[in-house]
Structures are given as structure tokens and as C-alpha cells.
């Protein structure tokens, strides 16, 4: 058919799949995760003022967290159904890219991806996940080994609980708890955005969450009526109240 999503997905394959393709079926997400994410990006950039981008993120996250089992890395390359798993190779692969973008920032993410595509060692040839990792590390100056271990090789996703306590006027303790949905990952280190909402405040604070139960002290100088986890849907996770 000629649906928008199908045409966007297949057009993206001219870069991710044709210009650079996977060296092994273990890394099918380099084709399908990118094509799926680039479809999402058409909603972000081409349809301002609509709910398409937010809907795409929520639907993709809900698809992934519907089951805690399975990694983006394909552990059984003799199983065609596993290779082309829509939940893992497509949806979770797309969200791994979305979270890499969130973790290292737009500028480093897009620069790293451009350098990955134009790397003479892999352009019009074959790549592995390590090639993409190397270029994103070079563009960002960050070590992404733990991220890849958790989100590419690991299974499941984090389940968050946010607790905010006011201890002085305008001063808050914010505690962030995390329970991994699968035992293969003990903890997902992520920058966690939290929205604080009140009569005179509507702001997002990003916390560098590196341990379970970590507590942060922040100054807001305003009454806060509610807090919300990840309002812009950057993290493949769910939150409990």
C-alpha cells in the first residue's frame, strides 16, 4: 500500500539497509530500528501542531513494555520470527535510538549518525552495532558501553517511582526508585526528566539517575501540586504512582 508510515520506513532503508547494511543478523536493528525511528521522526518534523509524534512515542513504548522478555540483540539467528520481531528489532530498536538521542543530545546524535553512514570502512558495505557505538562515542565524548549493555544486550525496561517531599518553602527532596522488569539488567542508568506542576510553575528537571533510591535536593520556589515522570516520552519505561 502507499501509507505514509510504509513509504517513510522503506525510504529510510535507502540509507539504513542499502547504503549501510548489517554484517550479521544479530544486528538487524541497524536496519529495522533505524527505519522505524526515522518514520517516527517524520511525525516530529513534518506534522507540527498534531499529536502524531506523541502518539507514535506512546504506541511504540507500550508495544515494547507489553512483554519484559527479549533483547534487541538477536540471540537466535536461525529463527526468522525472532530476527524480524516487530517488538524487539523494530520498536525497541527504534526506542534505543530515541534514548541514545536523549542521552547524548541532538547535536551529538545526528553528527554521530551522519559519520556512521559516511564512514569509508562501512559506507556501501557492512556494519555492526559496535560501529554505531564508536561514532556516537566520538561525537559525544561519552562512554556508551553500559548503555549498550543494558539496552541492546539486556532485556526488559525500568519501572520508576518518583517521590517528591517539600522540606522547606520552595525546597524539595526528590527520590527516584527503579525496578528493572527483567533480571538481566540490575539497573538502567539514565537521565530522568520529571515535570513539576503547580499554580505558578510548570517546569521539567532532569536528574542524573545512577542508583536506586537516589535522592536529589532542588529549589523551585513555588507550590507544587503534582509531579510527572518523563512527560515528553524519552525513556522506554513505565512509572508507578
Buried (B, 14 or more C-beta within 10 A) or exposed (E): EEEEBEEBBEEBBEBBBEBBBBBEBBBBBBBBBBBBBBBBBBBEEEEEEEEBBBEBBEEBBEBBBEBBEBBBBBEEEEEEEBBBBEBBBBBBBBBBBBBBBBBBBEEBBEBBBEBBBEBEEBEEEBBBBEBBBBBBBBBBEBEBEEBBEBBBBBBBBBBBBBEBEEEEEEEBEBBBBBEBBBEBBEBBBBBBBBBBBBEEBEEEBEBEBEEBEBEBEBEBEBBBEEBEBBBEBBBBBBBEE
